[in-house]
Amino acid sequence: MQRAGRHGRQPPEGGPMENGVGQEPGTPEPPGPAAPRAPRSRPRLVFHTQLAHGSPTGRIEGFTNVKELYAKIAEVFDISPTEILFCTLNTHKVDMQKLLGGQIGLEDFIFAHVRGETKEVEVTKTEDALGLTITDNGAGYAFIKRIKEGSIINRLQTVCVGDSIEAINDHTIVGCRHYEVARMLRELPRAQPFTLRLVQPKKAFDMIGQRTRTGKSPGEGRAASGKETLRLRTQGPAVLEEGPSPPEEEAARRVDDLLESYMGIRDSELASTMVEAAKGSPSVAQLAQGLDSVLGEFAFPQEFVAEVWAAVCHAKGDKE
């Protein structure tokens, strides 16, 4: 993890430096200001974490992406990283609005939701849309982020928000991205039953009652003291950066809504990436080329790209 900063160039041994130019040995140095202090060491970024169903509080640091974050949490609680379905920030509840994405506030408290019971559900696709919105945890598990009211899935009481989709008709989908899972579900034929194998987050009913009586868990409802966040990257080190501006947040929300409408997924980090790409593109055509070069596997339709462009332009207009 790196904090951007400037570090002075050190003079070579045996060769004093003045304004970056070496002097001959023996040449007296002109009087000048005192030597600058050595740069401060980077602060350690330590985050607090618990298992959502109940555990002592642990401390983690030194991760640069979601997979490494899961590995650190697993190490603290002596579990396998594959046990972790997803994490929420500042709440132990299965709250998809508090889902951990690619950014963590420096004061955020991380709750890890681990595997609970496995269940199988038979579904008959009587309509083209099942009413599911899929997201993933960035480490191999796709799960249900939203269920549309009145939809096919909504009528199945055993299927819940937060359930991880482990298999479709006994075909494992562990390791698939959210858009791949959404595509598989869309392509299932109508009027033909299929089976979903789901894994629900682990629950502790005795602790739910206890938490209701005693109030919030440690870190519950805790908000970052500033807008500075830790940005997790797929490649390279994590970096500290300022949070998005209100227009950028609005644009990202609009793009996330478009992802759900067109593709049946929600992914705030993907939406933010697309907003950044749109800000640097002078036209819809350039945006389409840029998205294809970095996100070609999504195969975004042209009308979707046009709506992304319009959403970003609308947010800029709101700012003005």
DOZATOR-240374 format. One record per residue (C-alpha): residue number from 0; residue in three letters; x, y, z. Coordinates in nm, 3 decimals. Last residue first. Layout:
N
{nr:NUM&rest:ala&x:X&y:Y&z:Z}
...
***
This chain:
320
{nr:319&rest:glu&x:-2.272&y:2.317&z:-1.319}
{nr:318&rest:lys&x:-2.244&y:2.007&z:-1.113}
{nr:317&rest:asp&x:-2.579&y:1.882&z:-1.235}
{nr:316&rest:gly&x:-2.455&y:1.928&z:-1.593}
{nr:315&rest:lys&x:-2.152&y:1.714&z:-1.516}
{nr:314&rest:ala&x:-2.389&y:1.448&z:-1.382}
{nr:313&rest:his&x:-2.591&y:1.462&z:-1.703}
{nr:312&rest:cys&x:-2.273&y:1.421&z:-1.911}
{nr:311&rest:val&x:-2.183&y:1.111&z:-1.711}
{nr:310&rest:ala&x:-2.530&y:0.962&z:-1.757}
{nr:309&rest:ala&x:-2.535&y:1.048&z:-2.130}
{nr:308&rest:trp&x:-2.203&y:0.869&z:-2.186}
{nr:307&rest:val&x:-2.331&y:0.566&z:-1.997}
{nr:306&rest:glu&x:-2.647&y:0.578&z:-2.209}
{nr:305&rest:ala&x:-2.441&y:0.577&z:-2.530}
{nr:304&rest:val&x:-2.236&y:0.284&z:-2.401}
{nr:303&rest:phe&x:-2.558&y:0.089&z:-2.335}
{nr:302&rest:glu&x:-2.688&y:0.167&z:-2.685}
{nr:301&rest:gln&x:-2.363&y:0.032&z:-2.832}
{nr:300&rest:pro&x:-2.393&y:-0.303&z:-2.655}
{nr:299&rest:phe&x:-2.125&y:-0.384&z:-2.394}
{nr:298&rest:ala&x:-1.928&y:-0.699&z:-2.478}
{nr:297&rest:phe&x:-1.828&y:-0.759&z:-2.113}
{nr:296&rest:glu&x:-1.505&y:-0.932&z:-2.212}
{nr:295&rest:gly&x:-1.389&y:-0.613&z:-2.383}
{nr:294&rest:leu&x:-1.339&y:-0.429&z:-2.055}
{nr:293&rest:val&x:-1.003&y:-0.255&z:-2.110}
{nr:292&rest:ser&x:-0.985&y:-0.212&z:-2.488}
{nr:291&rest:asp&x:-1.360&y:-0.232&z:-2.545}
{nr:290&rest:leu&x:-1.423&y:0.036&z:-2.286}
{nr:289&rest:gly&x:-1.180&y:0.272&z:-2.457}
{nr:288&rest:gln&x:-1.321&y:0.208&z:-2.803}
{nr:287&rest:ala&x:-1.677&y:0.266&z:-2.683}
{nr:286&rest:leu&x:-1.568&y:0.583&z:-2.503}
{nr:285&rest:gln&x:-1.403&y:0.710&z:-2.821}
{nr:284&rest:ala&x:-1.726&y:0.650&z:-3.015}
{nr:283&rest:val&x:-1.933&y:0.821&z:-2.744}
{nr:282&rest:ser&x:-1.714&y:1.131&z:-2.768}
{nr:281&rest:pro&x:-1.437&y:1.330&z:-2.595}
{nr:280&rest:ser&x:-1.330&y:1.039&z:-2.370}
{nr:279&rest:gly&x:-1.142&y:1.109&z:-2.045}
{nr:278&rest:lys&x:-1.452&y:1.158&z:-1.831}
{nr:277&rest:ala&x:-1.609&y:0.850&z:-1.990}
{nr:276&rest:ala&x:-1.320&y:0.627&z:-1.880}
{nr:275&rest:glu&x:-1.344&y:0.756&z:-1.523}
{nr:274&rest:val&x:-1.720&y:0.693&z:-1.525}
{nr:273&rest:met&x:-1.657&y:0.341&z:-1.654}
{nr:272&rest:thr&x:-1.416&y:0.267&z:-1.369}
{nr:271&rest:ser&x:-1.669&y:0.402&z:-1.118}
{nr:270&rest:ala&x:-1.937&y:0.170&z:-1.259}
{nr:269&rest:leu&x:-1.701&y:-0.129&z:-1.239}
{nr:268&rest:glu&x:-1.634&y:-0.045&z:-0.874}
{nr:267&rest:ser&x:-2.004&y:-0.006&z:-0.799}
{nr:266&rest:asp&x:-2.089&y:-0.345&z:-0.948}
{nr:265&rest:arg&x:-2.454&y:-0.438&z:-0.994}
{nr:264&rest:ile&x:-2.555&y:-0.707&z:-1.239}
{nr:263&rest:gly&x:-2.861&y:-0.792&z:-1.451}
{nr:262&rest:met&x:-2.692&y:-0.691&z:-1.777}
{nr:261&rest:tyr&x:-2.890&y:-0.407&z:-1.930}
{nr:260&rest:ser&x:-3.097&y:-0.276&z:-1.638}
{nr:259&rest:glu&x:-2.849&y:-0.369&z:-1.365}
{nr:258&rest:leu&x:-2.554&y:-0.222&z:-1.551}
{nr:257&rest:leu&x:-2.764&y:0.089&z:-1.623}
{nr:256&rest:asp&x:-2.837&y:0.132&z:-1.251}
{nr:255&rest:asp&x:-2.462&y:0.108&z:-1.183}
{nr:254&rest:val&x:-2.408&y:0.377&z:-1.449}
{nr:253&rest:arg&x:-2.654&y:0.609&z:-1.274}
{nr:252&rest:arg&x:-2.494&y:0.548&z:-0.935}
{nr:251&rest:ala&x:-2.148&y:0.613&z:-1.083}
{nr:250&rest:ala&x:-2.268&y:0.942&z:-1.236}
{nr:249&rest:glu&x:-2.411&y:1.055&z:-0.900}
{nr:248&rest:glu&x:-2.087&y:0.966&z:-0.720}
{nr:247&rest:glu&x:-1.888&y:1.157&z:-0.983}
{nr:246&rest:pro&x:-2.114&y:1.460&z:-0.945}
{nr:245&rest:pro&x:-2.073&y:1.442&z:-0.562}
{nr:244&rest:ser&x:-1.692&y:1.424&z:-0.589}
{nr:243&rest:pro&x:-1.523&y:1.086&z:-0.553}
{nr:242&rest:gly&x:-1.309&y:1.006&z:-0.247}
{nr:241&rest:glu&x:-0.953&y:1.133&z:-0.222}
{nr:240&rest:glu&x:-0.683&y:0.876&z:-0.272}
{nr:239&rest:leu&x:-0.472&y:0.630&z:-0.082}
{nr:238&rest:val&x:-0.323&y:0.356&z:-0.296}
{nr:237&rest:ala&x:-0.336&y:-0.022&z:-0.316}
{nr:236&rest:pro&x:-0.037&y:-0.171&z:-0.490}
{nr:235&rest:gly&x:-0.036&y:-0.313&z:-0.842}
{nr:234&rest:gln&x:-0.292&y:-0.523&z:-1.023}
{nr:233&rest:thr&x:-0.654&y:-0.583&z:-0.931}
{nr:232&rest:arg&x:-0.657&y:-0.257&z:-0.738}
{nr:231&rest:leu&x:-0.788&y:-0.164&z:-0.394}
{nr:230&rest:arg&x:-0.837&y:0.207&z:-0.331}
{nr:229&rest:leu&x:-0.794&y:0.310&z:0.034}
{nr:228&rest:thr&x:-1.010&y:0.610&z:0.104}
{nr:227&rest:glu&x:-0.974&y:0.977&z:0.197}
{nr:226&rest:lys&x:-1.312&y:1.148&z:0.227}
{nr:225&rest:gly&x:-1.278&y:1.223&z:0.594}
{nr:224&rest:ser&x:-1.379&y:1.092&z:0.937}
{nr:223&rest:ala&x:-1.504&y:0.766&z:0.786}
{nr:222&rest:ala&x:-1.835&y:0.652&z:0.925}
{nr:221&rest:arg&x:-1.914&y:0.409&z:1.202}
{nr:220&rest:gly&x:-2.263&y:0.268&z:1.180}
{nr:219&rest:glu&x:-2.149&y:-0.045&z:1.358}
{nr:218&rest:gly&x:-1.779&y:-0.020&z:1.445}
{nr:217&rest:pro&x:-1.817&y:-0.234&z:1.754}
{nr:216&rest:ser&x:-2.165&y:-0.385&z:1.734}
{nr:215&rest:lys&x:-2.463&y:-0.155&z:1.766}
{nr:214&rest:gly&x:-2.728&y:-0.173&z:2.031}
{nr:213&rest:thr&x:-2.732&y:-0.398&z:2.333}
{nr:212&rest:arg&x:-3.078&y:-0.551&z:2.287}
{nr:211&rest:thr&x:-3.073&y:-0.594&z:1.914}
{nr:210&rest:arg&x:-2.716&y:-0.721&z:1.929}
{nr:209&rest:gln&x:-2.815&y:-0.989&z:2.176}
{nr:208&rest:gly&x:-3.108&y:-1.100&z:1.966}
{nr:207&rest:ile&x:-2.890&y:-1.131&z:1.657}
{nr:206&rest:met&x:-2.627&y:-1.306&z:1.866}
{nr:205&rest:asp&x:-2.863&y:-1.589&z:1.959}
{nr:204&rest:phe&x:-2.972&y:-1.620&z:1.598}
{nr:203&rest:ala&x:-2.621&y:-1.671&z:1.467}
{nr:202&rest:lys&x:-2.631&y:-1.670&z:1.088}
{nr:201&rest:lys&x:-2.385&y:-1.797&z:0.830}
{nr:200&rest:pro&x:-2.433&y:-1.645&z:0.487}
{nr:199&rest:gln&x:-2.646&y:-1.857&z:0.253}
{nr:198&rest:val&x:-2.505&y:-2.100&z:0.000}
{nr:197&rest:leu&x:-2.718&y:-2.167&z:-0.305}
{nr:196&rest:arg&x:-2.749&y:-2.458&z:-0.549}
{nr:195&rest:leu&x:-2.993&y:-2.353&z:-0.820}
{nr:194&rest:thr&x:-3.186&y:-2.618&z:-1.008}
{nr:193&rest:phe&x:-3.359&y:-2.589&z:-1.344}
{nr:192&rest:pro&x:-3.716&y:-2.640&z:-1.464}
{nr:191&rest:gln&x:-3.791&y:-2.589&z:-1.836}
{nr:190&rest:ala&x:-4.077&y:-2.354&z:-1.925}
{nr:189&rest:arg&x:-3.832&y:-2.099&z:-2.068}
{nr:188&rest:pro&x:-3.482&y:-2.196&z:-2.176}
{nr:187&rest:leu&x:-3.179&y:-2.084&z:-1.971}
{nr:186&rest:glu&x:-2.990&y:-1.811&z:-2.160}
{nr:185&rest:arg&x:-3.071&y:-1.535&z:-1.911}
{nr:184&rest:leu&x:-2.938&y:-1.744&z:-1.622}
{nr:183&rest:met&x:-2.610&y:-1.815&z:-1.800}
{nr:182&rest:arg&x:-2.574&y:-1.446&z:-1.890}
{nr:181&rest:ala&x:-2.622&y:-1.339&z:-1.528}
{nr:180&rest:val&x:-2.357&y:-1.590&z:-1.421}
{nr:179&rest:glu&x:-2.111&y:-1.455&z:-1.679}
{nr:178&rest:tyr&x:-2.187&y:-1.095&z:-1.577}
{nr:177&rest:his&x:-2.118&y:-1.178&z:-1.212}
{nr:176&rest:arg&x:-1.776&y:-1.327&z:-1.278}
{nr:175&rest:cys&x:-1.722&y:-1.703&z:-1.269}
{nr:174&rest:gly&x:-1.480&y:-1.859&z:-1.019}
{nr:173&rest:val&x:-1.741&y:-2.082&z:-0.859}
{nr:172&rest:ile&x:-1.999&y:-2.151&z:-1.129}
{nr:171&rest:thr&x:-2.038&y:-2.521&z:-1.064}
{nr:170&rest:his&x:-2.266&y:-2.709&z:-1.304}
{nr:169&rest:asp&x:-2.505&y:-2.910&z:-1.087}
{nr:168&rest:asn&x:-2.803&y:-2.757&z:-1.272}
{nr:167&rest:ile&x:-2.671&y:-2.408&z:-1.186}
{nr:166&rest:ala&x:-2.408&y:-2.413&z:-0.912}
{nr:165&rest:glu&x:-2.266&y:-2.210&z:-0.622}
{nr:164&rest:ile&x:-2.490&y:-1.906&z:-0.631}
{nr:163&rest:ser&x:-2.412&y:-1.716&z:-0.308}
{nr:162&rest:asp&x:-2.716&y:-1.606&z:-0.108}
{nr:161&rest:gly&x:-2.686&y:-1.242&z:0.004}
{nr:160&rest:val&x:-3.044&y:-1.151&z:-0.088}
{nr:159&rest:cys&x:-3.260&y:-1.453&z:-0.020}
{nr:158&rest:val&x:-3.401&y:-1.759&z:-0.199}
{nr:157&rest:thr&x:-3.606&y:-1.986&z:0.030}
{nr:156&rest:gln&x:-3.924&y:-1.779&z:-0.008}
{nr:155&rest:leu&x:-3.952&y:-1.849&z:-0.380}
{nr:154&rest:arg&x:-4.209&y:-1.598&z:-0.509}
{nr:153&rest:asn&x:-3.941&y:-1.330&z:-0.532}
{nr:152&rest:ile&x:-3.746&y:-1.556&z:-0.766}
{nr:151&rest:ile&x:-4.021&y:-1.546&z:-1.029}
{nr:150&rest:ser&x:-4.064&y:-1.170&z:-0.990}
{nr:149&rest:gly&x:-4.324&y:-0.978&z:-0.787}
{nr:148&rest:glu&x:-4.061&y:-0.760&z:-0.617}
{nr:147&rest:lys&x:-3.723&y:-0.774&z:-0.787}
{nr:146&rest:ile&x:-3.456&y:-0.958&z:-0.590}
{nr:145&rest:arg&x:-3.128&y:-0.773&z:-0.529}
{nr:144&rest:lys&x:-2.763&y:-0.850&z:-0.456}
{nr:143&rest:ile&x:-2.765&y:-1.223&z:-0.517}
{nr:142&rest:phe&x:-2.419&y:-1.379&z:-0.515}
{nr:141&rest:ala&x:-2.122&y:-1.455&z:-0.737}
{nr:140&rest:tyr&x:-1.817&y:-1.604&z:-0.563}
{nr:139&rest:gly&x:-1.469&y:-1.614&z:-0.716}
{nr:138&rest:ala&x:-1.263&y:-1.353&z:-0.532}
{nr:137&rest:gly&x:-1.399&y:-1.020&z:-0.656}
{nr:136&rest:asn&x:-1.704&y:-1.060&z:-0.431}
{nr:135&rest:asp&x:-1.960&y:-1.088&z:-0.706}
{nr:134&rest:thr&x:-2.283&y:-0.916&z:-0.813}
{nr:133&rest:ile&x:-2.609&y:-1.052&z:-0.946}
{nr:132&rest:thr&x:-2.951&y:-0.888&z:-0.978}
{nr:131&rest:leu&x:-3.231&y:-1.142&z:-0.992}
{nr:130&rest:gly&x:-3.586&y:-1.094&z:-1.123}
{nr:129&rest:leu&x:-3.597&y:-1.417&z:-1.322}
{nr:128&rest:ala&x:-3.638&y:-1.237&z:-1.652}
{nr:127&rest:asp&x:-3.755&y:-1.418&z:-1.967}
{nr:126&rest:glu&x:-4.071&y:-1.542&z:-1.796}
{nr:125&rest:thr&x:-4.200&y:-1.884&z:-1.685}
{nr:124&rest:lys&x:-3.853&y:-2.002&z:-1.585}
{nr:123&rest:thr&x:-3.924&y:-2.293&z:-1.356}
{nr:122&rest:val&x:-3.701&y:-2.296&z:-1.048}
{nr:121&rest:glu&x:-3.591&y:-2.583&z:-0.827}
{nr:120&rest:val&x:-3.402&y:-2.470&z:-0.517}
{nr:119&rest:glu&x:-3.106&y:-2.638&z:-0.352}
{nr:118&rest:lys&x:-2.970&y:-2.529&z:-0.013}
{nr:117&rest:thr&x:-2.628&y:-2.498&z:0.149}
{nr:116&rest:glu&x:-2.608&y:-2.366&z:0.505}
{nr:115&rest:gly&x:-2.355&y:-2.107&z:0.614}
{nr:114&rest:arg&x:-2.049&y:-1.974&z:0.436}
{nr:113&rest:val&x:-1.890&y:-1.663&z:0.582}
{nr:112&rest:his&x:-1.986&y:-1.296&z:0.602}
{nr:111&rest:ala&x:-1.686&y:-1.077&z:0.690}
{nr:110&rest:phe&x:-1.750&y:-0.747&z:0.870}
{nr:109&rest:ile&x:-1.501&y:-0.464&z:0.805}
{nr:108&rest:phe&x:-1.497&y:-0.147&z:1.016}
{nr:107&rest:asp&x:-1.436&y:0.168&z:0.811}
{nr:106&rest:glu&x:-1.216&y:0.446&z:0.954}
{nr:105&rest:leu&x:-0.979&y:0.471&z:0.656}
{nr:104&rest:gly&x:-1.268&y:0.443&z:0.415}
{nr:103&rest:ile&x:-1.245&y:0.132&z:0.197}
{nr:102&rest:gln&x:-1.266&y:0.132&z:-0.182}
{nr:101&rest:gly&x:-1.294&y:-0.145&z:-0.441}
{nr:100&rest:gly&x:-1.621&y:-0.288&z:-0.317}
{nr:99&rest:leu&x:-1.733&y:-0.374&z:0.035}
{nr:98&rest:leu&x:-2.112&y:-0.400&z:0.048}
{nr:97&rest:lys&x:-2.286&y:-0.139&z:0.262}
{nr:96&rest:gln&x:-2.585&y:-0.092&z:0.031}
{nr:95&rest:met&x:-2.612&y:-0.470&z:0.003}
{nr:94&rest:asp&x:-2.694&y:-0.496&z:0.372}
{nr:93&rest:val&x:-2.657&y:-0.851&z:0.502}
{nr:92&rest:lys&x:-2.618&y:-0.721&z:0.858}
{nr:91&rest:his&x:-2.289&y:-0.698&z:1.050}
{nr:90&rest:thr&x:-2.265&y:-0.327&z:0.971}
{nr:89&rest:asn&x:-1.978&y:-0.078&z:0.932}
{nr:88&rest:leu&x:-1.864&y:-0.206&z:0.593}
{nr:87&rest:thr&x:-1.987&y:-0.535&z:0.448}
{nr:86&rest:cys&x:-1.779&y:-0.830&z:0.334}
{nr:85&rest:phe&x:-1.848&y:-1.117&z:0.096}
{nr:84&rest:leu&x:-1.868&y:-1.497&z:0.077}
{nr:83&rest:ile&x:-1.574&y:-1.580&z:0.303}
{nr:82&rest:glu&x:-1.519&y:-1.955&z:0.352}
{nr:81&rest:thr&x:-1.283&y:-1.962&z:0.052}
{nr:80&rest:pro&x:-1.031&y:-1.762&z:0.257}
{nr:79&rest:ser&x:-0.999&y:-2.069&z:0.485}
{nr:78&rest:ile&x:-1.045&y:-2.009&z:0.858}
{nr:77&rest:asp&x:-0.807&y:-1.924&z:1.143}
{nr:76&rest:phe&x:-0.981&y:-1.600&z:1.243}
{nr:75&rest:val&x:-0.685&y:-1.367&z:1.182}
{nr:74&rest:glu&x:-0.559&y:-1.570&z:0.885}
{nr:73&rest:ala&x:-0.900&y:-1.567&z:0.719}
{nr:72&rest:ile&x:-0.918&y:-1.189&z:0.750}
{nr:71&rest:lys&x:-0.575&y:-1.153&z:0.591}
{nr:70&rest:ala&x:-0.663&y:-1.396&z:0.309}
{nr:69&rest:tyr&x:-0.988&y:-1.211&z:0.243}
{nr:68&rest:leu&x:-0.796&y:-0.883&z:0.212}
{nr:67&rest:glu&x:-0.545&y:-1.050&z:-0.020}
{nr:66&rest:lys&x:-0.828&y:-1.160&z:-0.246}
{nr:65&rest:val&x:-0.986&y:-0.814&z:-0.230}
{nr:64&rest:asn&x:-0.674&y:-0.629&z:-0.338}
{nr:63&rest:thr&x:-0.365&y:-0.459&z:-0.191}
{nr:62&rest:phe&x:-0.338&y:-0.608&z:0.159}
{nr:61&rest:gly&x:-0.084&y:-0.508&z:0.428}
{nr:60&rest:glu&x:-0.310&y:-0.466&z:0.729}
{nr:59&rest:ile&x:-0.555&y:-0.656&z:0.949}
{nr:58&rest:arg&x:-0.674&y:-0.626&z:1.308}
{nr:57&rest:gly&x:-0.920&y:-0.865&z:1.471}
{nr:56&rest:thr&x:-1.228&y:-0.812&z:1.684}
{nr:55&rest:pro&x:-1.363&y:-1.119&z:1.862}
{nr:54&rest:ser&x:-1.633&y:-1.311&z:1.676}
{nr:53&rest:gly&x:-2.002&y:-1.301&z:1.583}
{nr:52&rest:his&x:-2.214&y:-1.382&z:1.279}
{nr:51&rest:ala&x:-2.052&y:-1.099&z:1.083}
{nr:50&rest:leu&x:-1.698&y:-1.221&z:1.145}
{nr:49&rest:gln&x:-1.511&y:-0.921&z:1.277}
{nr:48&rest:thr&x:-1.263&y:-0.668&z:1.140}
{nr:47&rest:his&x:-1.056&y:-0.366&z:1.237}
{nr:46&rest:phe&x:-0.833&y:-0.197&z:0.980}
{nr:45&rest:val&x:-0.467&y:-0.098&z:1.012}
{nr:44&rest:leu&x:-0.302&y:0.140&z:0.767}
{nr:43&rest:arg&x:0.053&y:0.184&z:0.889}
{nr:42&rest:pro&x:0.169&y:0.538&z:0.835}
{nr:41&rest:arg&x:0.437&y:0.588&z:0.569}
{nr:40&rest:ser&x:0.770&y:0.695&z:0.716}
{nr:39&rest:arg&x:0.831&y:1.065&z:0.734}
{nr:38&rest:pro&x:1.083&y:1.203&z:0.487}
{nr:37&rest:ala&x:1.427&y:1.279&z:0.634}
{nr:36&rest:arg&x:1.452&y:1.637&z:0.741}
{nr:35&rest:pro&x:1.594&y:1.885&z:0.497}
{nr:34&rest:ala&x:1.960&y:1.987&z:0.539}
{nr:33&rest:ala&x:1.994&y:2.329&z:0.695}
{nr:32&rest:pro&x:1.980&y:2.625&z:0.463}
{nr:31&rest:gly&x:2.290&y:2.738&z:0.285}
{nr:30&rest:pro&x:2.647&y:2.845&z:0.334}
{nr:29&rest:pro&x:2.863&y:2.780&z:0.029}
{nr:28&rest:glu&x:3.044&y:2.446&z:0.025}
{nr:27&rest:pro&x:3.417&y:2.464&z:0.008}
{nr:26&rest:thr&x:3.564&y:2.281&z:-0.291}
{nr:25&rest:gly&x:3.776&y:1.998&z:-0.155}
{nr:24&rest:pro&x:3.618&y:1.730&z:-0.369}
{nr:23&rest:glu&x:3.477&y:1.881&z:-0.688}
{nr:22&rest:gln&x:3.107&y:1.961&z:-0.671}
{nr:21&rest:gly&x:2.818&y:1.754&z:-0.815}
{nr:20&rest:val&x:2.515&y:1.937&z:-0.952}
{nr:19&rest:gly&x:2.162&y:1.857&z:-0.822}
{nr:18&rest:asn&x:2.107&y:2.199&z:-0.672}
{nr:17&rest:glu&x:2.422&y:2.147&z:-0.466}
{nr:16&rest:met&x:2.545&y:1.793&z:-0.422}
{nr:15&rest:pro&x:2.835&y:1.651&z:-0.220}
{nr:14&rest:gly&x:3.020&y:1.365&z:-0.393}
{nr:13&rest:gly&x:3.180&y:1.102&z:-0.171}
{nr:12&rest:glu&x:2.873&y:0.881&z:-0.170}
{nr:11&rest:pro&x:2.609&y:0.982&z:-0.420}
{nr:10&rest:pro&x:2.359&y:1.246&z:-0.308}
{nr:9&rest:gln&x:2.007&y:1.128&z:-0.218}
{nr:8&rest:arg&x:1.717&y:1.242&z:-0.438}
{nr:7&rest:gly&x:1.435&y:1.380&z:-0.222}
{nr:6&rest:his&x:1.117&y:1.178&z:-0.189}
{nr:5&rest:arg&x:0.784&y:1.311&z:-0.306}
{nr:4&rest:gly&x:0.464&y:1.152&z:-0.190}
{nr:3&rest:ala&x:0.179&y:0.924&z:-0.292}
{nr:2&rest:arg&x:0.081&y:0.692&z:-0.014}
{nr:1&rest:gln&x:0.149&y:0.331&z:-0.098}
{nr:0&rest:met&x:0.000&y:0.000&z:0.000}
***
